[in-house]
Amino acid sequence: MTVPGTVGVLGGGRMGAGIAHAFLLAGSRVILVERDAESADAARERVLASIATSVQRGDLADADHATSSLSVSTDFADFAAASLVVEAVPEDRDLKAGALARIEDAVAEKAVLATNTSSISIDDLAASLARPSRFLGLHFFNPVPASKLVEIVVGERTGKDVVTSAREWVATLRKTPVVVRDSPGFASSRLGVMLALEAIRMLEENVADAADIDAAMELGYRHPMGPLRTTDVVGLDVRLGIAEELARELGPRFEPPALLRRMVAEGKLGRKSGEGFYVWNEER
């Protein structure tokens, strides 16, 4: 099994940089495209810092090869050489649909397009594509380097050969693929958000403090991280966006708690802002 020789990634935020990092470690050449020069420079530094961390941990022996295999650009046309392009822009339906259409215009006909959405319908996003059989969801988890799971989301028109290739690529990244049918929230987001929303409601109702709610799941159910700390890592704004999407699709059981809305409005987004349900002091 081999990864694609050249992989494109659109968006160099925490998720996009992590996806680029994963493919670089697996031996792919990566073309990362951002919206402007400043964002591109920041994305490059983000990926290089992640590579340096892999060297420190002993996960990567040759940083030079990985570093030289990364190119960062602001031009969609550079995706022409990629056999797989992963879109990793923010979780907004219109933004993703527009980005995917631009990617499709730039890539070869046989290239596979993937979206890193955690909740938006694959079939909805495929509706405006000329080649929907070459499109699927590759839902990576944050933080990408440490996560062992990738959710492969299959649309109604996704080709079987594309799913087979995606399974092989994920396995080569040393992650476990799970294949799910396109449905609201897929499997992971639907279950994870439901648990997080109930934990936030418990905090809102003073049932227990954040640390004790998390400890109940970590020690009682062997979750590696409690739902509130996980929400901080994911980002409260991301959780809110997914919950709103699921509430529209599946009804009021996914309605975001007032506490979550208030914290997002106050800029308390979790680890990336320095404060959420916990205070984060490490360098971001």
PASE-736117 format. One record per residue (C-alpha): residue number from 1; x, y, z; residue in one letter. Coordinates in nm, 2 decimals. Example, Ala and Ser with C-alpha at 12.3 -4.5 7.8 and 13.67 -1.06 7.14 Angstrom:
<atoms>
+-----+--------+--------+--------+-----+
:   n :     px :     py :     pz : res :
+-----+--------+--------+--------+-----+
:   1 :   1.23 :  -0.45 :   0.78 :   a :
:   2 :   1.37 :  -0.11 :   0.71 :   s :
+-----+--------+--------+--------+-----+
</atoms>
This chain:
<atoms>
+-----+--------+--------+--------+-----+
:   n :     px :     py :     pz : res :
+-----+--------+--------+--------+-----+
:   1 :   0.00 :   0.00 :   0.00 :   m :
:   2 :   0.12 :   0.35 :  -0.09 :   t :
:   3 :   0.00 :   0.70 :  -0.03 :   v :
:   4 :  -0.04 :   0.93 :  -0.33 :   p :
:   5 :   0.28 :   1.07 :  -0.47 :   g :
:   6 :   0.15 :   1.42 :  -0.45 :   t :
:   7 :  -0.13 :   1.54 :  -0.22 :   v :
:   8 :  -0.29 :   1.88 :  -0.22 :   g :
:   9 :  -0.43 :   2.04 :   0.10 :   v :
:  10 :  -0.65 :   2.35 :   0.08 :   l :
:  11 :  -0.63 :   2.55 :   0.41 :   g :
:  12 :  -0.33 :   2.56 :   0.64 :   g :
:  13 :  -0.50 :   2.60 :   0.98 :   g :
:  14 :  -0.46 :   2.35 :   1.26 :   r :
:  15 :  -0.65 :   2.08 :   1.07 :   m :
:  16 :  -0.50 :   2.15 :   0.73 :   g :
:  17 :  -0.15 :   2.17 :   0.87 :   a :
:  18 :  -0.20 :   1.84 :   1.05 :   g :
:  19 :  -0.32 :   1.67 :   0.74 :   i :
:  20 :  -0.02 :   1.80 :   0.55 :   a :
:  21 :   0.20 :   1.67 :   0.83 :   h :
:  22 :   0.05 :   1.32 :   0.81 :   a :
:  23 :   0.10 :   1.28 :   0.44 :   f :
:  24 :   0.46 :   1.42 :   0.46 :   l :
:  25 :   0.55 :   1.17 :   0.72 :   l :
:  26 :   0.41 :   0.89 :   0.50 :   a :
:  27 :   0.63 :   1.00 :   0.21 :   g :
:  28 :   0.40 :   1.21 :  -0.01 :   s :
:  29 :   0.49 :   1.54 :  -0.16 :   r :
:  30 :   0.24 :   1.80 :  -0.03 :   v :
:  31 :   0.11 :   2.12 :  -0.20 :   i :
:  32 :  -0.06 :   2.34 :   0.06 :   l :
:  33 :  -0.26 :   2.63 :  -0.07 :   v :
:  34 :  -0.38 :   2.92 :   0.14 :   e :
:  35 :  -0.59 :   3.24 :   0.06 :   r :
:  36 :  -0.30 :   3.49 :   0.08 :   d :
:  37 :   0.07 :   3.52 :   0.13 :   a :
:  38 :   0.05 :   3.60 :   0.50 :   e :
:  39 :  -0.17 :   3.29 :   0.57 :   s :
:  40 :   0.06 :   3.08 :   0.35 :   a :
:  41 :   0.36 :   3.18 :   0.56 :   d :
:  42 :   0.18 :   3.10 :   0.88 :   a :
:  43 :   0.07 :   2.76 :   0.74 :   a :
:  44 :   0.43 :   2.68 :   0.64 :   r :
:  45 :   0.55 :   2.76 :   0.99 :   e :
:  46 :   0.27 :   2.55 :   1.14 :   r :
:  47 :   0.37 :   2.24 :   0.94 :   v :
:  48 :   0.74 :   2.29 :   1.00 :   l :
:  49 :   0.68 :   2.31 :   1.37 :   a :
:  50 :   0.48 :   2.00 :   1.36 :   s :
:  51 :   0.76 :   1.82 :   1.17 :   i :
:  52 :   1.01 :   1.93 :   1.43 :   a :
:  53 :   0.79 :   1.79 :   1.71 :   t :
:  54 :   0.78 :   1.46 :   1.53 :   s :
:  55 :   1.16 :   1.45 :   1.52 :   v :
:  56 :   1.18 :   1.53 :   1.89 :   q :
:  57 :   0.94 :   1.24 :   1.96 :   r :
:  58 :   1.13 :   1.00 :   1.75 :   g :
:  59 :   0.85 :   0.96 :   1.50 :   d :
:  60 :   1.06 :   1.09 :   1.21 :   l :
:  61 :   1.43 :   1.05 :   1.15 :   a :
:  62 :   1.48 :   1.27 :   0.84 :   d :
:  63 :   1.32 :   1.61 :   0.88 :   a :
:  64 :   1.50 :   1.74 :   0.57 :   d :
:  65 :   1.31 :   1.51 :   0.33 :   h :
:  66 :   0.97 :   1.59 :   0.48 :   a :
:  67 :   1.05 :   1.96 :   0.48 :   t :
:  68 :   1.17 :   1.96 :   0.12 :   s :
:  69 :   0.86 :   1.77 :   0.01 :   s :
:  70 :   0.64 :   2.06 :   0.13 :   l :
:  71 :   0.54 :   2.35 :  -0.10 :   s :
:  72 :   0.31 :   2.63 :   0.00 :   v :
:  73 :   0.12 :   2.85 :  -0.25 :   s :
:  74 :  -0.18 :   3.08 :  -0.30 :   t :
:  75 :  -0.26 :   2.94 :  -0.65 :   d :
:  76 :  -0.52 :   2.67 :  -0.70 :   f :
:  77 :  -0.35 :   2.59 :  -1.03 :   a :
:  78 :  -0.07 :   2.42 :  -0.83 :   d :
:  79 :  -0.31 :   2.14 :  -0.75 :   f :
:  80 :  -0.28 :   2.02 :  -1.11 :   a :
:  81 :  -0.01 :   1.77 :  -1.01 :   a :
:  82 :  -0.20 :   1.62 :  -0.72 :   a :
:  83 :  -0.37 :   1.28 :  -0.73 :   s :
:  84 :  -0.56 :   1.36 :  -0.41 :   l :
:  85 :  -0.67 :   1.71 :  -0.28 :   v :
:  86 :  -0.81 :   1.74 :   0.07 :   v :
:  87 :  -1.02 :   2.06 :   0.14 :   e :
:  88 :  -0.98 :   2.18 :   0.50 :   a :
:  89 :  -1.14 :   2.52 :   0.50 :   v :
:  90 :  -1.37 :   2.63 :   0.79 :   p :
:  91 :  -1.69 :   2.44 :   0.85 :   e :
:  92 :  -1.92 :   2.65 :   0.63 :   d :
:  93 :  -2.13 :   2.48 :   0.35 :   r :
:  94 :  -2.11 :   2.76 :   0.10 :   d :
:  95 :  -1.74 :   2.82 :   0.16 :   l :
:  96 :  -1.66 :   2.45 :   0.11 :   k :
:  97 :  -1.88 :   2.41 :  -0.20 :   a :
:  98 :  -1.71 :   2.71 :  -0.36 :   g :
:  99 :  -1.36 :   2.58 :  -0.27 :   a :
: 100 :  -1.43 :   2.23 :  -0.40 :   l :
: 101 :  -1.56 :   2.37 :  -0.73 :   a :
: 102 :  -1.23 :   2.57 :  -0.77 :   r :
: 103 :  -1.02 :   2.26 :  -0.68 :   i :
: 104 :  -1.21 :   2.05 :  -0.94 :   e :
: 105 :  -1.14 :   2.30 :  -1.21 :   d :
: 106 :  -0.77 :   2.28 :  -1.13 :   a :
: 107 :  -0.70 :   1.91 :  -1.09 :   v :
: 108 :  -0.67 :   1.62 :  -1.34 :   a :
: 109 :  -0.99 :   1.42 :  -1.42 :   e :
: 110 :  -0.87 :   1.12 :  -1.23 :   k :
: 111 :  -0.77 :   1.31 :  -0.91 :   a :
: 112 :  -0.97 :   1.24 :  -0.60 :   v :
: 113 :  -1.13 :   1.52 :  -0.41 :   l :
: 114 :  -1.20 :   1.50 :  -0.04 :   a :
: 115 :  -1.35 :   1.72 :   0.22 :   t :
: 116 :  -1.25 :   1.73 :   0.59 :   n :
: 117 :  -1.60 :   1.82 :   0.70 :   t :
: 118 :  -1.72 :   1.69 :   1.03 :   s :
: 119 :  -2.09 :   1.74 :   0.97 :   s :
: 120 :  -2.18 :   1.88 :   0.63 :   i :
: 121 :  -2.35 :   1.64 :   0.39 :   s :
: 122 :  -2.12 :   1.49 :   0.13 :   i :
: 123 :  -2.41 :   1.46 :  -0.12 :   d :
: 124 :  -2.49 :   1.83 :  -0.08 :   d :
: 125 :  -2.13 :   1.92 :  -0.15 :   l :
: 126 :  -2.11 :   1.68 :  -0.44 :   a :
: 127 :  -2.42 :   1.83 :  -0.61 :   a :
: 128 :  -2.22 :   2.11 :  -0.78 :   s :
: 129 :  -1.93 :   1.89 :  -0.88 :   l :
: 130 :  -1.88 :   1.77 :  -1.24 :   a :
: 131 :  -1.72 :   1.44 :  -1.12 :   r :
: 132 :  -1.90 :   1.34 :  -0.79 :   p :
: 133 :  -1.78 :   0.98 :  -0.83 :   s :
: 134 :  -1.43 :   1.11 :  -0.74 :   r :
: 135 :  -1.54 :   1.28 :  -0.42 :   f :
: 136 :  -1.58 :   1.16 :  -0.06 :   l :
: 137 :  -1.53 :   1.28 :   0.30 :   g :
: 138 :  -1.20 :   1.22 :   0.48 :   l :
: 139 :  -1.28 :   1.34 :   0.83 :   h :
: 140 :  -0.95 :   1.37 :   1.02 :   f :
: 141 :  -0.95 :   1.43 :   1.40 :   f :
: 142 :  -0.78 :   1.70 :   1.60 :   n :
: 143 :  -0.49 :   1.69 :   1.67 :   p :
: 144 :  -0.42 :   1.50 :   1.35 :   v :
: 145 :  -0.07 :   1.38 :   1.43 :   p :
: 146 :  -0.18 :   1.21 :   1.75 :   a :
: 147 :  -0.52 :   1.08 :   1.63 :   s :
: 148 :  -0.55 :   0.73 :   1.51 :   k :
: 149 :  -0.89 :   0.76 :   1.33 :   l :
: 150 :  -1.00 :   0.88 :   1.00 :   v :
: 151 :  -1.37 :   0.87 :   0.91 :   e :
: 152 :  -1.43 :   0.79 :   0.54 :   i :
: 153 :  -1.77 :   0.93 :   0.44 :   v :
: 154 :  -1.92 :   0.78 :   0.13 :   v :
: 155 :  -2.18 :   0.97 :  -0.08 :   g :
: 156 :  -2.44 :   0.82 :  -0.30 :   e :
: 157 :  -2.23 :   0.87 :  -0.61 :   r :
: 158 :  -1.88 :   0.80 :  -0.46 :   t :
: 159 :  -1.71 :   0.54 :  -0.67 :   g :
: 160 :  -1.61 :   0.21 :  -0.50 :   k :
: 161 :  -1.26 :   0.24 :  -0.63 :   d :
: 162 :  -1.22 :   0.57 :  -0.46 :   v :
: 163 :  -1.34 :   0.42 :  -0.12 :   v :
: 164 :  -1.09 :   0.14 :  -0.17 :   t :
: 165 :  -0.80 :   0.38 :  -0.24 :   s :
: 166 :  -0.91 :   0.60 :   0.06 :   a :
: 167 :  -0.89 :   0.29 :   0.29 :   r :
: 168 :  -0.54 :   0.21 :   0.17 :   e :
: 169 :  -0.42 :   0.57 :   0.21 :   w :
: 170 :  -0.55 :   0.60 :   0.56 :   v :
: 171 :  -0.39 :   0.27 :   0.66 :   a :
: 172 :  -0.06 :   0.40 :   0.52 :   t :
: 173 :  -0.08 :   0.70 :   0.74 :   l :
: 174 :  -0.09 :   0.46 :   1.03 :   r :
: 175 :  -0.44 :   0.55 :   1.12 :   k :
: 176 :  -0.76 :   0.34 :   1.13 :   t :
: 177 :  -1.02 :   0.40 :   0.87 :   p :
: 178 :  -1.39 :   0.37 :   0.95 :   v :
: 179 :  -1.64 :   0.38 :   0.66 :   v :
: 180 :  -1.98 :   0.55 :   0.71 :   v :
: 181 :  -2.26 :   0.64 :   0.48 :   r :
: 182 :  -2.33 :   1.01 :   0.43 :   d :
: 183 :  -2.58 :   1.11 :   0.71 :   s :
: 184 :  -2.61 :   1.41 :   0.94 :   p :
: 185 :  -2.31 :   1.41 :   1.17 :   g :
: 186 :  -2.18 :   1.09 :   1.02 :   f :
: 187 :  -2.09 :   0.86 :   1.32 :   a :
: 188 :  -1.82 :   1.03 :   1.52 :   s :
: 189 :  -1.96 :   1.39 :   1.52 :   s :
: 190 :  -2.31 :   1.28 :   1.60 :   r :
: 191 :  -2.21 :   1.08 :   1.90 :   l :
: 192 :  -1.93 :   1.31 :   2.01 :   g :
: 193 :  -2.14 :   1.62 :   1.99 :   v :
: 194 :  -2.43 :   1.47 :   2.17 :   m :
: 195 :  -2.20 :   1.37 :   2.47 :   l :
: 196 :  -2.04 :   1.71 :   2.47 :   a :
: 197 :  -2.37 :   1.90 :   2.46 :   l :
: 198 :  -2.50 :   1.70 :   2.76 :   e :
: 199 :  -2.18 :   1.76 :   2.95 :   a :
: 200 :  -2.22 :   2.14 :   2.88 :   i :
: 201 :  -2.58 :   2.13 :   3.01 :   r :
: 202 :  -2.47 :   1.95 :   3.32 :   m :
: 203 :  -2.21 :   2.23 :   3.38 :   l :
: 204 :  -2.48 :   2.49 :   3.31 :   e :
: 205 :  -2.70 :   2.33 :   3.57 :   e :
: 206 :  -2.42 :   2.31 :   3.83 :   n :
: 207 :  -2.44 :   1.93 :   3.84 :   v :
: 208 :  -2.06 :   1.92 :   3.88 :   a :
: 209 :  -1.76 :   2.12 :   3.77 :   d :
: 210 :  -1.58 :   2.06 :   3.44 :   a :
: 211 :  -1.30 :   1.86 :   3.59 :   a :
: 212 :  -1.53 :   1.62 :   3.77 :   d :
: 213 :  -1.76 :   1.58 :   3.47 :   i :
: 214 :  -1.46 :   1.49 :   3.26 :   d :
: 215 :  -1.32 :   1.26 :   3.53 :   a :
: 216 :  -1.65 :   1.06 :   3.53 :   a :
: 217 :  -1.61 :   0.97 :   3.17 :   m :
: 218 :  -1.23 :   0.92 :   3.18 :   e :
: 219 :  -1.23 :   0.70 :   3.48 :   l :
: 220 :  -1.58 :   0.55 :   3.47 :   g :
: 221 :  -1.59 :   0.48 :   3.09 :   y :
: 222 :  -1.22 :   0.48 :   3.00 :   r :
: 223 :  -1.25 :   0.78 :   2.77 :   h :
: 224 :  -0.89 :   0.91 :   2.71 :   p :
: 225 :  -1.02 :   1.26 :   2.74 :   m :
: 226 :  -1.34 :   1.40 :   2.89 :   g :
: 227 :  -1.61 :   1.57 :   2.67 :   p :
: 228 :  -1.54 :   1.92 :   2.80 :   l :
: 229 :  -1.16 :   1.90 :   2.76 :   r :
: 230 :  -1.22 :   1.75 :   2.42 :   t :
: 231 :  -1.45 :   2.04 :   2.32 :   t :
: 232 :  -1.17 :   2.28 :   2.42 :   d :
: 233 :  -0.93 :   2.09 :   2.20 :   v :
: 234 :  -1.17 :   2.08 :   1.91 :   v :
: 235 :  -1.28 :   2.44 :   1.96 :   g :
: 236 :  -1.61 :   2.57 :   2.11 :   l :
: 237 :  -1.69 :   2.75 :   1.79 :   d :
: 238 :  -1.64 :   2.43 :   1.59 :   v :
: 239 :  -1.87 :   2.24 :   1.83 :   r :
: 240 :  -2.13 :   2.51 :   1.81 :   l :
: 241 :  -2.13 :   2.51 :   1.43 :   g :
: 242 :  -2.17 :   2.13 :   1.42 :   i :
: 243 :  -2.44 :   2.14 :   1.68 :   a :
: 244 :  -2.63 :   2.40 :   1.48 :   e :
: 245 :  -2.60 :   2.19 :   1.17 :   e :
: 246 :  -2.72 :   1.88 :   1.34 :   l :
: 247 :  -3.01 :   2.07 :   1.51 :   a :
: 248 :  -3.13 :   2.18 :   1.16 :   r :
: 249 :  -3.11 :   1.82 :   1.03 :   e :
: 250 :  -3.21 :   1.61 :   1.33 :   l :
: 251 :  -3.41 :   1.83 :   1.55 :   g :
: 252 :  -3.40 :   2.00 :   1.89 :   p :
: 253 :  -3.20 :   1.73 :   2.07 :   r :
: 254 :  -2.89 :   1.89 :   1.92 :   f :
: 255 :  -2.99 :   2.25 :   2.01 :   e :
: 256 :  -2.67 :   2.41 :   2.15 :   p :
: 257 :  -2.69 :   2.51 :   2.52 :   p :
: 258 :  -2.70 :   2.88 :   2.61 :   a :
: 259 :  -2.37 :   2.84 :   2.79 :   l :
: 260 :  -2.19 :   2.73 :   2.47 :   l :
: 261 :  -2.34 :   3.02 :   2.27 :   r :
: 262 :  -2.23 :   3.26 :   2.54 :   r :
: 263 :  -1.87 :   3.13 :   2.57 :   m :
: 264 :  -1.83 :   3.15 :   2.19 :   v :
: 265 :  -1.97 :   3.51 :   2.18 :   a :
: 266 :  -1.71 :   3.60 :   2.45 :   e :
: 267 :  -1.43 :   3.45 :   2.25 :   g :
: 268 :  -1.37 :   3.16 :   2.49 :   k :
: 269 :  -1.30 :   2.91 :   2.21 :   l :
: 270 :  -1.09 :   2.66 :   2.40 :   g :
: 271 :  -0.72 :   2.58 :   2.36 :   r :
: 272 :  -0.67 :   2.80 :   2.05 :   k :
: 273 :  -0.79 :   3.11 :   2.24 :   s :
: 274 :  -0.63 :   3.02 :   2.57 :   g :
: 275 :  -0.95 :   2.97 :   2.76 :   e :
: 276 :  -1.26 :   2.76 :   2.73 :   g :
: 277 :  -1.39 :   2.52 :   3.00 :   f :
: 278 :  -1.02 :   2.51 :   3.11 :   y :
: 279 :  -0.74 :   2.77 :   3.10 :   v :
: 280 :  -0.47 :   2.67 :   2.85 :   w :
: 281 :  -0.12 :   2.81 :   2.91 :   n :
: 282 :   0.08 :   2.62 :   2.66 :   e :
: 283 :   0.21 :   2.79 :   2.34 :   e :
: 284 :  -0.05 :   2.78 :   2.06 :   r :
+-----+--------+--------+--------+-----+
</atoms>
